[in-house]
Amino acid sequence: MSTSSERRRAFTGPIVFSHGFRPFFLVAGIWAALALLVWTVTLATGNDVPSQMTGADWHMHEMVFGYTSAVIAGFLLTAVPNWTGRLPVVGWPVAGLTGIWVAGRLALYTSEYLPVFLAPLIDISFLLVLGIVIAREVISGKNWRNMKVLVIVLLLALANIVFHIEAANGSAYSGYGVRLGIGTIIFLITLIGGRVIPSFTRNWMVRSGIQKLPTPMNRFDSIALAFGGMAIVAWVIIPEFTIVRLLNLIAGGLHLVRLARWSGWRTLAEPLVMILHVTYLFIPIGFLMLALGGLVPGWSGPLQIPHAWMVGAIGGMTLAMMTRVSLGHSGRILQSSRAIVAIYLAFLVAAVFRIASEMFVAADYLLYISATGWTLAFAGFVVVYFPILTQPKK
């Protein structure tokens, strides 16, 4: 049987379709910058997007189910072959999946001019087709322990369907669909991040001669994941119940301790590693904001989506993984450059100012600073990583 590297050498099409992370990270970066720029201009001018969704719903949908689903697809199509021992999905299947995703973005943005059912149908099909592809690889490889990844993809697909139903019947901005989508993604980050962050940190520390290594995954991590999962489920279903605040308070504390056990402060010399710890910090912050929302002056209530999760954890962790995975899987050295550091700094401006904007009423300038930082971060990613994602290593 040929190896995956032999299959990649035999691939004769455009190199951008030679591995799943290449097209999906590229389009994700482009859309993250472009979609937020469109939304910012829309807010500033008082216009609306030409979509059947309200502007706020379109913005929320495209950040959660548009941008993030592309990153997840790129990550899974890259990681699943390592888990299953099977050859990676390359070529026309990857091009086809990318085409479905792009069609979904165009259809939803212009859905005002399309039949009511068409844009949601195209958009919903992407995660369902991705789920079929992942299921085929996991089942064929008999890698049953990673079936939970398929469950997460299907949960995200279900959340997207619910979002479309809610949007068609009024507004989905604070509905079940978006909470289920964000909750699923946050749990995915806690699950996979708990494996890769201490692993990447340990590898870097060993190479750097640092003796105090991260605490390996043990029962404490299982407890943190369990309380995090319960808090998320409760927030999705019954967000305003008092028990939800308590669960989020406990989950926030546990995940703060979990993060501290990984000794991230020792990785300041390598931003590619440090950024993973910084962005994970926004997960316990999000839990604590849900626990204290409406009680602390300026903090939104439990029905609101904490931007510590939306911008900080989801935006930051996906950006951190894209910058790292793109280097490692394209044969480049895993070392940050000044351009990568600038990308991370622009993102941190976006995250900090977006959270701050939730605490100050009528402080629109904070929103615009955050949007500028976000757009610069992802536009910078596209510029810096375009040759990495579309050209072979020289």
Secondary structure, DSSP 8 states (H G I E B T S, - for coil): ---HHHHHHH--S-GGGSSTHHHHHHHHHHHHHHHHHHHHHHHHHT---SSSS-HHHHHHHIIIIIIHHHHHHHHHHHHHHHHH------SHHHHHHHHHHHHHHHHHHTGGGS-TTHHHHHHHHHHHHHHHHHHHHHHHTT-GGGHHHHHHHHHHHHHHHHHHHHHHTS--TTSHHHHHHHHHHHHHHHHHHHHHHHHHHHHHHHHHT--S----S-HHHHHHHHHHHHHHHHHHH-TTSHHHHHHHHHHHHHHHHHHHTTTGGGGTT-HHHHHHHHHHHHHHHHHHHHHHBTTBTT---TTS--HIIIIIIIIHHHHHHHHHHHHHHTT--S---HHHHHHHHHHHHHHHHHHHHTTSTT-HHHHHHHHHHHHHHHHHHHHHHHHHHHS---
